[in-house]
Amino acid sequence: MKTGNIILRPMHFVAAIAGFYLCTVIFSRIQVGNAPESFNTGCFPAFNGCLSDSGYTVIFFFDESPVCNKMRYNLEQTMITDNPDVRFFSVDVNGRQQTDFQIPVSGVPTTLILKDKKEVVRVTGLVSQGNMKKIYTRKIISKQR
């Protein structure tokens, strides 16, 4: 392809894609590395497999990794745990107990928000406190009013 006096070849496009990929990896590591971690494993009790027929249930699937600890911190800072209509649980996927209620999870960290045993929102990966607050407010708080 010729644009003006510059001739672009396939190797230029490959180099541009590689450059974008490297920038993405570098910036994402900086962003994830700067997020605080939580090691408070008692904040969300272990999921026992019982879901209530009414109200909201938030289930946090995790393993012992820095990304999961960062997401746990974001959840702790974002979610309002004193709301009696919202129950919070966690599931350690490495030591996952067998329950009657099986939930397929493709990766960790994963946060599920369920309403009356039906999935309302599934969030996989590290989500900022601001975005988690928006999800929580739109899907739970605004629906309760």
PyMOL commands that place a pseudoatom at each C-alpha (Angstrom):
pseudoatom trace, name=CA, resn=MET, resi=1, chain=A, elem=C, hetatm=0, pos=[0.000, 0.000, 0.000]
pseudoatom trace, name=CA, resn=LYS, resi=2, chain=A, elem=C, hetatm=0, pos=[1.312, 3.431, -0.880]
pseudoatom trace, name=CA, resn=THR, resi=3, chain=A, elem=C, hetatm=0, pos=[0.334, 6.554, 1.042]
pseudoatom trace, name=CA, resn=GLY, resi=4, chain=A, elem=C, hetatm=0, pos=[2.038, 9.702, -0.138]
pseudoatom trace, name=CA, resn=ASN, resi=5, chain=A, elem=C, hetatm=0, pos=[5.763, 8.914, -0.339]
pseudoatom trace, name=CA, resn=ILE, resi=6, chain=A, elem=C, hetatm=0, pos=[5.602, 6.129, 2.273]
pseudoatom trace, name=CA, resn=ILE, resi=7, chain=A, elem=C, hetatm=0, pos=[5.234, 2.530, 1.238]
pseudoatom trace, name=CA, resn=LEU, resi=8, chain=A, elem=C, hetatm=0, pos=[3.618, 0.405, 3.944]
pseudoatom trace, name=CA, resn=ARG, resi=9, chain=A, elem=C, hetatm=0, pos=[4.450, -3.261, 3.922]
pseudoatom trace, name=CA, resn=PRO, resi=10, chain=A, elem=C, hetatm=0, pos=[3.001, -6.133, 5.951]
pseudoatom trace, name=CA, resn=MET, resi=11, chain=A, elem=C, hetatm=0, pos=[6.004, -6.053, 8.281]
pseudoatom trace, name=CA, resn=HIS, resi=12, chain=A, elem=C, hetatm=0, pos=[5.054, -2.485, 9.285]
pseudoatom trace, name=CA, resn=PHE, resi=13, chain=A, elem=C, hetatm=0, pos=[1.604, -3.686, 10.369]
pseudoatom trace, name=CA, resn=VAL, resi=14, chain=A, elem=C, hetatm=0, pos=[3.124, -6.579, 12.306]
pseudoatom trace, name=CA, resn=ALA, resi=15, chain=A, elem=C, hetatm=0, pos=[5.516, -4.185, 14.042]
pseudoatom trace, name=CA, resn=ALA, resi=16, chain=A, elem=C, hetatm=0, pos=[2.641, -1.825, 14.908]
pseudoatom trace, name=CA, resn=ILE, resi=17, chain=A, elem=C, hetatm=0, pos=[0.548, -4.663, 16.381]
pseudoatom trace, name=CA, resn=ALA, resi=18, chain=A, elem=C, hetatm=0, pos=[3.520, -5.910, 18.395]
pseudoatom trace, name=CA, resn=GLY, resi=19, chain=A, elem=C, hetatm=0, pos=[4.116, -2.376, 19.689]
pseudoatom trace, name=CA, resn=PHE, resi=20, chain=A, elem=C, hetatm=0, pos=[0.470, -1.999, 20.732]
pseudoatom trace, name=CA, resn=TYR, resi=21, chain=A, elem=C, hetatm=0, pos=[0.607, -5.388, 22.463]
pseudoatom trace, name=CA, resn=LEU, resi=22, chain=A, elem=C, hetatm=0, pos=[3.756, -4.482, 24.409]
pseudoatom trace, name=CA, resn=CYS, resi=23, chain=A, elem=C, hetatm=0, pos=[2.292, -1.134, 25.489]
pseudoatom trace, name=CA, resn=THR, resi=24, chain=A, elem=C, hetatm=0, pos=[-0.884, -2.886, 26.658]
pseudoatom trace, name=CA, resn=VAL, resi=25, chain=A, elem=C, hetatm=0, pos=[1.074, -5.444, 28.691]
pseudoatom trace, name=CA, resn=ILE, resi=26, chain=A, elem=C, hetatm=0, pos=[3.315, -2.814, 30.261]
pseudoatom trace, name=CA, resn=PHE, resi=27, chain=A, elem=C, hetatm=0, pos=[0.464, -0.439, 31.172]
pseudoatom trace, name=CA, resn=SER, resi=28, chain=A, elem=C, hetatm=0, pos=[-1.777, -3.226, 32.516]
pseudoatom trace, name=CA, resn=ARG, resi=29, chain=A, elem=C, hetatm=0, pos=[1.021, -4.512, 34.770]
pseudoatom trace, name=CA, resn=ILE, resi=30, chain=A, elem=C, hetatm=0, pos=[1.613, -1.020, 36.096]
pseudoatom trace, name=CA, resn=GLN, resi=31, chain=A, elem=C, hetatm=0, pos=[-2.114, -0.527, 36.700]
pseudoatom trace, name=CA, resn=VAL, resi=32, chain=A, elem=C, hetatm=0, pos=[-2.600, -3.922, 38.408]
pseudoatom trace, name=CA, resn=GLY, resi=33, chain=A, elem=C, hetatm=0, pos=[0.630, -3.533, 40.370]
pseudoatom trace, name=CA, resn=ASN, resi=34, chain=A, elem=C, hetatm=0, pos=[-0.536, -0.233, 41.866]
pseudoatom trace, name=CA, resn=ALA, resi=35, chain=A, elem=C, hetatm=0, pos=[-3.879, -1.602, 43.125]
pseudoatom trace, name=CA, resn=PRO, resi=36, chain=A, elem=C, hetatm=0, pos=[-4.003, -2.444, 46.846]
pseudoatom trace, name=CA, resn=GLU, resi=37, chain=A, elem=C, hetatm=0, pos=[-4.527, -6.049, 47.963]
pseudoatom trace, name=CA, resn=SER, resi=38, chain=A, elem=C, hetatm=0, pos=[-6.740, -7.497, 50.654]
pseudoatom trace, name=CA, resn=PHE, resi=39, chain=A, elem=C, hetatm=0, pos=[-5.753, -10.488, 52.722]
pseudoatom trace, name=CA, resn=ASN, resi=40, chain=A, elem=C, hetatm=0, pos=[-8.920, -10.386, 54.822]
pseudoatom trace, name=CA, resn=THR, resi=41, chain=A, elem=C, hetatm=0, pos=[-10.356, -13.791, 53.973]
pseudoatom trace, name=CA, resn=GLY, resi=42, chain=A, elem=C, hetatm=0, pos=[-13.022, -13.535, 56.678]
pseudoatom trace, name=CA, resn=CYS, resi=43, chain=A, elem=C, hetatm=0, pos=[-14.886, -10.667, 55.030]
pseudoatom trace, name=CA, resn=PHE, resi=44, chain=A, elem=C, hetatm=0, pos=[-17.028, -12.958, 52.903]
pseudoatom trace, name=CA, resn=PRO, resi=45, chain=A, elem=C, hetatm=0, pos=[-18.043, -16.290, 54.489]
pseudoatom trace, name=CA, resn=ALA, resi=46, chain=A, elem=C, hetatm=0, pos=[-17.558, -19.496, 52.503]
pseudoatom trace, name=CA, resn=PHE, resi=47, chain=A, elem=C, hetatm=0, pos=[-20.449, -20.347, 50.194]
pseudoatom trace, name=CA, resn=ASN, resi=48, chain=A, elem=C, hetatm=0, pos=[-22.426, -23.288, 51.553]
pseudoatom trace, name=CA, resn=GLY, resi=49, chain=A, elem=C, hetatm=0, pos=[-24.479, -23.940, 48.430]
pseudoatom trace, name=CA, resn=CYS, resi=50, chain=A, elem=C, hetatm=0, pos=[-27.737, -22.582, 49.846]
pseudoatom trace, name=CA, resn=LEU, resi=51, chain=A, elem=C, hetatm=0, pos=[-29.299, -19.668, 48.041]
pseudoatom trace, name=CA, resn=SER, resi=52, chain=A, elem=C, hetatm=0, pos=[-32.247, -17.733, 49.403]
pseudoatom trace, name=CA, resn=ASP, resi=53, chain=A, elem=C, hetatm=0, pos=[-35.415, -17.578, 47.350]
pseudoatom trace, name=CA, resn=SER, resi=54, chain=A, elem=C, hetatm=0, pos=[-35.548, -13.820, 47.711]
pseudoatom trace, name=CA, resn=GLY, resi=55, chain=A, elem=C, hetatm=0, pos=[-32.990, -11.043, 47.820]
pseudoatom trace, name=CA, resn=TYR, resi=56, chain=A, elem=C, hetatm=0, pos=[-29.570, -10.709, 46.264]
pseudoatom trace, name=CA, resn=THR, resi=57, chain=A, elem=C, hetatm=0, pos=[-26.576, -12.995, 46.635]
pseudoatom trace, name=CA, resn=VAL, resi=58, chain=A, elem=C, hetatm=0, pos=[-23.043, -11.952, 45.697]
pseudoatom trace, name=CA, resn=ILE, resi=59, chain=A, elem=C, hetatm=0, pos=[-20.579, -14.831, 45.241]
pseudoatom trace, name=CA, resn=PHE, resi=60, chain=A, elem=C, hetatm=0, pos=[-16.872, -14.122, 44.790]
pseudoatom trace, name=CA, resn=PHE, resi=61, chain=A, elem=C, hetatm=0, pos=[-14.818, -16.939, 43.211]
pseudoatom trace, name=CA, resn=PHE, resi=62, chain=A, elem=C, hetatm=0, pos=[-11.093, -16.663, 43.886]
pseudoatom trace, name=CA, resn=ASP, resi=63, chain=A, elem=C, hetatm=0, pos=[-7.776, -18.419, 44.297]
pseudoatom trace, name=CA, resn=GLU, resi=64, chain=A, elem=C, hetatm=0, pos=[-4.718, -17.263, 46.203]
pseudoatom trace, name=CA, resn=SER, resi=65, chain=A, elem=C, hetatm=0, pos=[-3.312, -14.879, 43.617]
pseudoatom trace, name=CA, resn=PRO, resi=66, chain=A, elem=C, hetatm=0, pos=[-2.450, -11.175, 43.731]
pseudoatom trace, name=CA, resn=VAL, resi=67, chain=A, elem=C, hetatm=0, pos=[-5.150, -10.322, 41.167]
pseudoatom trace, name=CA, resn=CYS, resi=68, chain=A, elem=C, hetatm=0, pos=[-7.831, -12.057, 43.278]
pseudoatom trace, name=CA, resn=ASN, resi=69, chain=A, elem=C, hetatm=0, pos=[-6.619, -10.272, 46.407]
pseudoatom trace, name=CA, resn=LYS, resi=70, chain=A, elem=C, hetatm=0, pos=[-6.845, -6.950, 44.567]
pseudoatom trace, name=CA, resn=MET, resi=71, chain=A, elem=C, hetatm=0, pos=[-10.382, -7.726, 43.389]
pseudoatom trace, name=CA, resn=ARG, resi=72, chain=A, elem=C, hetatm=0, pos=[-11.373, -8.777, 46.926]
pseudoatom trace, name=CA, resn=TYR, resi=73, chain=A, elem=C, hetatm=0, pos=[-10.121, -5.371, 48.134]
pseudoatom trace, name=CA, resn=ASN, resi=74, chain=A, elem=C, hetatm=0, pos=[-12.222, -3.606, 45.482]
pseudoatom trace, name=CA, resn=LEU, resi=75, chain=A, elem=C, hetatm=0, pos=[-15.292, -5.604, 46.537]
pseudoatom trace, name=CA, resn=GLU, resi=76, chain=A, elem=C, hetatm=0, pos=[-14.709, -4.855, 50.215]
pseudoatom trace, name=CA, resn=GLN, resi=77, chain=A, elem=C, hetatm=0, pos=[-14.429, -1.138, 49.486]
pseudoatom trace, name=CA, resn=THR, resi=78, chain=A, elem=C, hetatm=0, pos=[-17.387, -1.067, 47.107]
pseudoatom trace, name=CA, resn=MET, resi=79, chain=A, elem=C, hetatm=0, pos=[-20.077, -3.392, 48.390]
pseudoatom trace, name=CA, resn=ILE, resi=80, chain=A, elem=C, hetatm=0, pos=[-22.306, -2.281, 51.224]
pseudoatom trace, name=CA, resn=THR, resi=81, chain=A, elem=C, hetatm=0, pos=[-22.310, -5.303, 53.525]
pseudoatom trace, name=CA, resn=ASP, resi=82, chain=A, elem=C, hetatm=0, pos=[-24.827, -3.925, 56.033]
pseudoatom trace, name=CA, resn=ASN, resi=83, chain=A, elem=C, hetatm=0, pos=[-27.720, -4.303, 53.584]
pseudoatom trace, name=CA, resn=PRO, resi=84, chain=A, elem=C, hetatm=0, pos=[-29.835, -7.205, 54.945]
pseudoatom trace, name=CA, resn=ASP, resi=85, chain=A, elem=C, hetatm=0, pos=[-31.209, -8.015, 51.483]
pseudoatom trace, name=CA, resn=VAL, resi=86, chain=A, elem=C, hetatm=0, pos=[-27.728, -8.753, 50.105]
pseudoatom trace, name=CA, resn=ARG, resi=87, chain=A, elem=C, hetatm=0, pos=[-25.768, -11.809, 51.208]
pseudoatom trace, name=CA, resn=PHE, resi=88, chain=A, elem=C, hetatm=0, pos=[-22.042, -12.102, 50.414]
pseudoatom trace, name=CA, resn=PHE, resi=89, chain=A, elem=C, hetatm=0, pos=[-20.112, -15.357, 49.998]
pseudoatom trace, name=CA, resn=SER, resi=90, chain=A, elem=C, hetatm=0, pos=[-16.783, -16.518, 48.645]
pseudoatom trace, name=CA, resn=VAL, resi=91, chain=A, elem=C, hetatm=0, pos=[-15.630, -19.725, 46.985]
pseudoatom trace, name=CA, resn=ASP, resi=92, chain=A, elem=C, hetatm=0, pos=[-11.990, -20.813, 46.855]
pseudoatom trace, name=CA, resn=VAL, resi=93, chain=A, elem=C, hetatm=0, pos=[-11.813, -22.592, 43.504]
pseudoatom trace, name=CA, resn=ASN, resi=94, chain=A, elem=C, hetatm=0, pos=[-8.749, -24.602, 44.539]
pseudoatom trace, name=CA, resn=GLY, resi=95, chain=A, elem=C, hetatm=0, pos=[-10.453, -25.970, 47.639]
pseudoatom trace, name=CA, resn=ARG, resi=96, chain=A, elem=C, hetatm=0, pos=[-13.944, -25.861, 46.184]
pseudoatom trace, name=CA, resn=GLN, resi=97, chain=A, elem=C, hetatm=0, pos=[-16.498, -27.783, 48.165]
pseudoatom trace, name=CA, resn=GLN, resi=98, chain=A, elem=C, hetatm=0, pos=[-19.199, -29.776, 46.400]
pseudoatom trace, name=CA, resn=THR, resi=99, chain=A, elem=C, hetatm=0, pos=[-22.619, -28.156, 46.636]
pseudoatom trace, name=CA, resn=ASP, resi=100, chain=A, elem=C, hetatm=0, pos=[-26.050, -28.866, 45.228]
pseudoatom trace, name=CA, resn=PHE, resi=101, chain=A, elem=C, hetatm=0, pos=[-25.930, -25.562, 43.370]
pseudoatom trace, name=CA, resn=GLN, resi=102, chain=A, elem=C, hetatm=0, pos=[-23.214, -25.838, 40.718]
pseudoatom trace, name=CA, resn=ILE, resi=103, chain=A, elem=C, hetatm=0, pos=[-22.014, -22.619, 39.109]
pseudoatom trace, name=CA, resn=PRO, resi=104, chain=A, elem=C, hetatm=0, pos=[-19.704, -22.844, 36.103]
pseudoatom trace, name=CA, resn=VAL, resi=105, chain=A, elem=C, hetatm=0, pos=[-16.797, -20.404, 36.321]
pseudoatom trace, name=CA, resn=SER, resi=106, chain=A, elem=C, hetatm=0, pos=[-14.285, -20.022, 33.500]
pseudoatom trace, name=CA, resn=GLY, resi=107, chain=A, elem=C, hetatm=0, pos=[-11.689, -17.926, 35.327]
pseudoatom trace, name=CA, resn=VAL, resi=108, chain=A, elem=C, hetatm=0, pos=[-10.851, -16.127, 38.535]
pseudoatom trace, name=CA, resn=PRO, resi=109, chain=A, elem=C, hetatm=0, pos=[-11.535, -13.706, 39.981]
pseudoatom trace, name=CA, resn=THR, resi=110, chain=A, elem=C, hetatm=0, pos=[-15.229, -13.928, 39.110]
pseudoatom trace, name=CA, resn=THR, resi=111, chain=A, elem=C, hetatm=0, pos=[-18.009, -12.111, 40.902]
pseudoatom trace, name=CA, resn=LEU, resi=112, chain=A, elem=C, hetatm=0, pos=[-21.615, -13.209, 40.460]
pseudoatom trace, name=CA, resn=ILE, resi=113, chain=A, elem=C, hetatm=0, pos=[-24.636, -11.217, 41.506]
pseudoatom trace, name=CA, resn=LEU, resi=114, chain=A, elem=C, hetatm=0, pos=[-27.743, -13.382, 41.738]
pseudoatom trace, name=CA, resn=LYS, resi=115, chain=A, elem=C, hetatm=0, pos=[-31.343, -12.324, 42.339]
pseudoatom trace, name=CA, resn=ASP, resi=116, chain=A, elem=C, hetatm=0, pos=[-33.811, -15.022, 43.388]
pseudoatom trace, name=CA, resn=LYS, resi=117, chain=A, elem=C, hetatm=0, pos=[-31.321, -17.751, 42.322]
pseudoatom trace, name=CA, resn=LYS, resi=118, chain=A, elem=C, hetatm=0, pos=[-30.934, -16.246, 38.825]
pseudoatom trace, name=CA, resn=GLU, resi=119, chain=A, elem=C, hetatm=0, pos=[-27.750, -14.654, 37.559]
pseudoatom trace, name=CA, resn=VAL, resi=120, chain=A, elem=C, hetatm=0, pos=[-28.056, -10.898, 37.111]
pseudoatom trace, name=CA, resn=VAL, resi=121, chain=A, elem=C, hetatm=0, pos=[-24.404, -9.942, 36.560]
pseudoatom trace, name=CA, resn=ARG, resi=122, chain=A, elem=C, hetatm=0, pos=[-21.168, -11.872, 36.014]
pseudoatom trace, name=CA, resn=VAL, resi=123, chain=A, elem=C, hetatm=0, pos=[-17.908, -9.963, 36.281]
pseudoatom trace, name=CA, resn=THR, resi=124, chain=A, elem=C, hetatm=0, pos=[-14.688, -11.797, 35.434]
pseudoatom trace, name=CA, resn=GLY, resi=125, chain=A, elem=C, hetatm=0, pos=[-11.288, -10.268, 36.065]
pseudoatom trace, name=CA, resn=LEU, resi=126, chain=A, elem=C, hetatm=0, pos=[-10.034, -7.278, 37.988]
pseudoatom trace, name=CA, resn=VAL, resi=127, chain=A, elem=C, hetatm=0, pos=[-12.543, -4.428, 37.971]
pseudoatom trace, name=CA, resn=SER, resi=128, chain=A, elem=C, hetatm=0, pos=[-11.839, -1.011, 39.444]
pseudoatom trace, name=CA, resn=GLN, resi=129, chain=A, elem=C, hetatm=0, pos=[-13.664, 0.207, 42.545]
pseudoatom trace, name=CA, resn=GLY, resi=130, chain=A, elem=C, hetatm=0, pos=[-15.442, 2.859, 40.497]
pseudoatom trace, name=CA, resn=ASN, resi=131, chain=A, elem=C, hetatm=0, pos=[-16.788, 0.394, 37.942]
pseudoatom trace, name=CA, resn=MET, resi=132, chain=A, elem=C, hetatm=0, pos=[-17.743, -2.126, 40.650]
pseudoatom trace, name=CA, resn=LYS, resi=133, chain=A, elem=C, hetatm=0, pos=[-19.636, 0.629, 42.497]
pseudoatom trace, name=CA, resn=LYS, resi=134, chain=A, elem=C, hetatm=0, pos=[-21.543, 1.480, 39.289]
pseudoatom trace, name=CA, resn=ILE, resi=135, chain=A, elem=C, hetatm=0, pos=[-22.487, -2.179, 38.740]
pseudoatom trace, name=CA, resn=TYR, resi=136, chain=A, elem=C, hetatm=0, pos=[-23.551, -2.598, 42.372]
pseudoatom trace, name=CA, resn=THR, resi=137, chain=A, elem=C, hetatm=0, pos=[-25.576, 0.634, 42.342]
pseudoatom trace, name=CA, resn=ARG, resi=138, chain=A, elem=C, hetatm=0, pos=[-27.307, -0.067, 39.023]
pseudoatom trace, name=CA, resn=LYS, resi=139, chain=A, elem=C, hetatm=0, pos=[-28.067, -3.729, 39.574]
pseudoatom trace, name=CA, resn=ILE, resi=140, chain=A, elem=C, hetatm=0, pos=[-28.857, -3.849, 43.299]
pseudoatom trace, name=CA, resn=ILE, resi=141, chain=A, elem=C, hetatm=0, pos=[-29.403, -0.461, 44.922]
pseudoatom trace, name=CA, resn=SER, resi=142, chain=A, elem=C, hetatm=0, pos=[-31.552, 1.063, 42.145]
pseudoatom trace, name=CA, resn=LYS, resi=143, chain=A, elem=C, hetatm=0, pos=[-33.700, -2.108, 41.882]
pseudoatom trace, name=CA, resn=GLN, resi=144, chain=A, elem=C, hetatm=0, pos=[-34.488, -2.041, 45.612]
pseudoatom trace, name=CA, resn=ARG, resi=145, chain=A, elem=C, hetatm=0, pos=[-35.981, 1.463, 45.508]
for i in range(1, 145): cmd.bond("trace and resi %d" % i, "trace and resi %d" % (i + 1))
show_as sticks, trace
zoom trace
